[in-house]
Each structure stands twice: as C-alpha cells, then as structure tokens.
C-alpha cells in the first residue's frame, strides 16, 4: 500500500502521539519511515532590534539551540523506531515553515503517506494560531493521516 511513511514531529507530547501511531503503522506494514522535524527561522520583532544590536551572537545561539533540539527529537524518534524494528531516516529542516517543509519533504523522500498530529483547534484559536495540519492537508500530494 505505502512504500514509506513520513512522520512529522516537533517533539511535543501531542506530536509524540502522531510519532507513535506512524511508527506502529510502519511496523505493521513493514515499510520504512522518514521522521522530519522543522525549526522555524528566527524572525525578531521590531522591539528585538535593540537586543540584536547589543548581542550579535543571539542569532547564532538561536540556530545552535534549534539544531540541538532537533537532534534530541530525532534521536528519540530513531530509538523508538529501532524498538519497533522500523527502518528509519531522520531529517531536520532548519529555517523552514512547518507545513511547507513537511509537504516538500514528503515529495523529496517519496513518502506514500504523511502522519502528523493536530491540536484540533476550532474557531478563533485556529484563526490566530493557524493549522499546520490543515495546510499540509491542502497542499500535500499524498494522503495525510492526522492524529488528534
């Protein structure tokens, strides 16, 4: 049915549910998984301009922190995959916007299915915070399984 499954995670507890579901599905179907995590670019607000001028290393520190966090998230995912006997590649997309990066990674890695979690926000919360899952659903060329 699927040749590989792409699983998106940000390391949160909620994303962990999607990770677990995606890895269990990959194990049941005996297909490899690609686990992707995306770290967003630093976009300082106007009032951060003073902080930027005071410490030019802040941007570098932010990027290093993102890379360290991504490595922890992906190492945990790889360990979970190994426990289930699932072949797993891990991918960190730095300086990306989650929905765009997930859709692009699915295409680049030939995923037949994308698995991700969603908060299931409605109304104003969805308008204000957006929905990465909704954006992936709208733009992805392969089926998307959303875990709530």
C-alpha positions as CSV (number, residue, x, y, z in Angstrom):
1,X,0.0,0.0,0.0
2,X,2.6,2.6,1.1
3,X,6.3,2.3,0.2
4,X,7.3,4.7,3.1
5,X,5.7,6.9,5.7
6,X,6.8,10.4,6.5
7,X,6.1,11.3,10.2
8,X,6.3,14.9,11.3
9,X,7.2,15.8,14.9
10,X,8.1,18.8,16.9
11,X,9.0,16.8,20.0
12,X,5.9,17.8,21.9
13,X,3.7,15.4,23.8
14,X,1.0,15.7,21.2
15,X,3.4,15.1,18.3
16,X,4.6,12.1,20.2
17,X,1.2,10.5,19.7
18,X,1.5,11.1,16.0
19,X,5.0,9.7,16.0
20,X,3.9,6.6,17.9
21,X,1.0,6.0,15.6
22,X,3.1,6.5,12.5
23,X,5.9,4.1,13.7
24,X,3.3,1.5,14.7
25,X,1.7,1.7,11.2
26,X,5.1,1.5,9.6
27,X,5.9,-1.6,11.6
28,X,2.6,-3.2,10.8
29,X,3.0,-2.5,7.1
30,X,6.7,-3.4,7.2
31,X,7.7,-0.1,5.4
32,X,10.5,2.4,6.3
33,X,9.7,5.7,8.0
34,X,11.2,9.1,7.5
35,X,10.8,11.3,10.6
36,X,11.1,15.0,10.0
37,X,11.3,17.9,12.4
38,X,11.3,21.6,11.3
39,X,12.8,24.5,13.1
40,X,11.4,27.9,12.1
41,X,13.6,30.9,11.2
42,X,14.2,33.5,13.8
43,X,12.1,36.5,13.0
44,X,12.7,39.1,15.6
45,X,10.0,41.6,16.4
46,X,10.7,45.2,16.0
47,X,11.5,45.7,19.6
48,X,14.1,42.9,19.4
49,X,16.3,45.2,17.3
50,X,17.9,46.6,20.4
51,X,18.7,43.1,21.7
52,X,20.2,42.2,18.3
53,X,22.4,45.2,18.3
54,X,23.5,44.5,21.9
55,X,24.4,40.9,21.2
56,X,25.3,39.9,17.7
57,X,25.7,36.2,18.7
58,X,22.0,35.9,19.6
59,X,21.1,34.7,16.1
60,X,23.9,32.1,16.1
61,X,22.9,30.9,19.6
62,X,19.3,30.5,18.4
63,X,20.3,28.4,15.4
64,X,22.6,26.2,17.5
65,X,19.8,25.8,20.1
66,X,17.4,24.8,17.3
67,X,19.9,22.3,15.9
68,X,20.5,20.8,19.4
69,X,16.8,20.5,20.0
70,X,16.2,18.9,16.6
71,X,18.9,16.3,17.2
72,X,17.4,15.3,20.5
73,X,13.9,15.0,18.9
74,X,15.3,12.9,16.0
75,X,17.4,10.7,18.2
76,X,14.4,9.9,20.3
77,X,12.4,9.1,17.2
78,X,15.1,6.9,15.8
79,X,15.3,5.0,19.1
80,X,11.5,4.4,19.1
81,X,11.7,3.2,15.5
82,X,14.5,0.8,16.4
83,X,12.5,-0.6,19.3
84,X,9.7,-1.4,16.8
85,X,12.1,-2.8,14.2
86,X,11.3,0.0,11.7
87,X,14.0,1.3,9.3
88,X,14.1,5.0,9.9
89,X,15.7,8.0,8.4
90,X,15.7,11.3,10.2
91,X,15.6,14.7,8.7
92,X,16.0,18.2,10.2
93,X,14.8,21.1,8.1
94,X,16.2,24.3,9.6
95,X,14.8,27.7,8.9
96,X,11.6,26.4,7.4
97,X,7.9,26.9,7.9
98,X,6.4,23.6,9.1
99,X,3.7,22.9,6.6
100,X,5.8,23.9,3.6
101,X,8.7,21.8,4.8
102,X,6.6,18.8,5.5
103,X,5.0,18.8,2.1
104,X,8.4,19.3,0.4
105,X,10.0,16.5,2.5
106,X,7.2,14.1,1.6
107,X,7.8,14.7,-2.1
108,X,11.6,14.6,-1.8
109,X,11.6,11.4,0.1
110,X,8.9,9.6,-1.9
111,X,6.6,9.2,1.0
112,X,3.3,7.5,0.3
113,X,1.7,8.8,3.4
114,X,2.3,11.6,5.9
115,X,1.4,11.1,9.5
116,X,1.2,14.1,11.9
117,X,-0.6,15.2,15.0
118,X,-3.0,18.1,15.3
119,X,-4.4,20.1,18.2
120,X,-7.8,20.1,16.6
121,X,-8.3,23.8,17.3
122,X,-11.5,25.5,16.2
123,X,-12.8,29.0,15.8
124,X,-10.6,31.9,17.0
125,X,-7.8,29.6,18.2
126,X,-7.5,28.2,14.7
127,X,-7.6,31.6,13.1
128,X,-5.0,33.1,15.4
129,X,-2.6,30.2,15.6
130,X,-3.2,28.6,12.2
131,X,-3.2,25.0,11.5
132,X,-0.1,23.3,10.1
133,X,-2.1,20.1,9.7
134,X,-4.7,21.9,7.6
135,X,-2.0,23.5,5.4
136,X,-0.4,20.1,4.9
137,X,-3.8,18.5,4.0
138,X,-4.5,21.3,1.5
139,X,-1.1,21.2,-0.2
140,X,0.3,17.6,0.0
141,X,0.3,15.3,-3.0
142,X,-0.1,12.2,-0.9
143,X,-2.6,11.0,1.7
144,X,-2.2,12.6,5.2
145,X,-3.2,10.9,8.4
146,X,-3.9,13.4,11.2
147,X,-3.8,12.1,14.7
148,X,-5.7,14.1,17.3
